[in-house]
């Protein structure tokens, strides 16, 4: 039976709405063969594939990848509503430098009208694997200069042109350029700072966001005077640590620590513009490390059991389930992180 889970990944299904990436499926091999043969002009594939060659490739090359600690590639089926419409993955993986090349093709009939949509959706999902699960430093693309419509899409999704290799390859006796783009893991650019007086209004707006209030244990709106009193008290309290997380000029959100005797309570709010992009686990990891430079008590997170997104973020940040209790009539999961 063809394997279905990569040993080197913590999770093997990455979902966003109707779209997901799952480890490459044996039953998709002939569709993939067809798409590759139809799009051979832009691939590093010298000759058309055959069903026999595809069978050998899947059984002798792909299947062993699933059990390797550090495979040289990780391939995925790209699906919409559980139907495979493309495939790709991380190839030419360098486990020492923690980098990989992005590979992706979609069903040929989708290229004309849905090219940008699927590339953007795919890159967002793939970053969750490369940057979130594997914590790679950078992902890159190596593209023949045959589809110029690809480059703006890459750049919209955080990839920066690193090299333009003129006449790098020969196709049909014609010299063709190669463009190399790179996207660096945001964790290496994420900055953390303590709040200042000027951050009060910013935090007030984040805290009063409808989704934030809904996931809070006290869902009532906050008036500014009450917030300002709370902010001044916390910002001047040695046992409170309020950290603004930023990416470049963008303030992503706040991670808050409250030390109480032998433990600490953590809270996080994220600007709505940056939700669903994988920043929360990065913010939690880096902010927790910042906290442990000053404090030693373990950190506890209290999360409504219904708040699946927050639960996943804390788990990805290394927090472990500690208890299940009831808070204000809400079933609540308690997660814990200790200083290493």
Secondary structure, DSSP 8 states (H G I E B T S, - for coil): ------TT-S-SEEEETTEEEEE--GGGHHHHHHHHHHTGGGSS-SS---HHHHHHIIIIIIGGGGG-TT-S-EEEEEEETTEEEEEEEEEEEETTTTEEEEEEEE-GGGHHHHHHHHHHHHHHHHHIIIIIIS--SEEEEEEETT-THHHHHHHHTT-EEEEEEEEEEEETTEEEEEEEEEEE-GGGTEEEEE--GGGHHHHHHHHTSHHHHHHSSS-S---HHHHHHHHHHHHT-TTEEEEEEEETTEEEEEEEEEEETTEEEEEEEE-GGGTTSSHHHHHHHHHHHHHHTT--SEEEEEEETT-HHHHHHHHHTT-EEEEEEEETTEEEEEEEE---
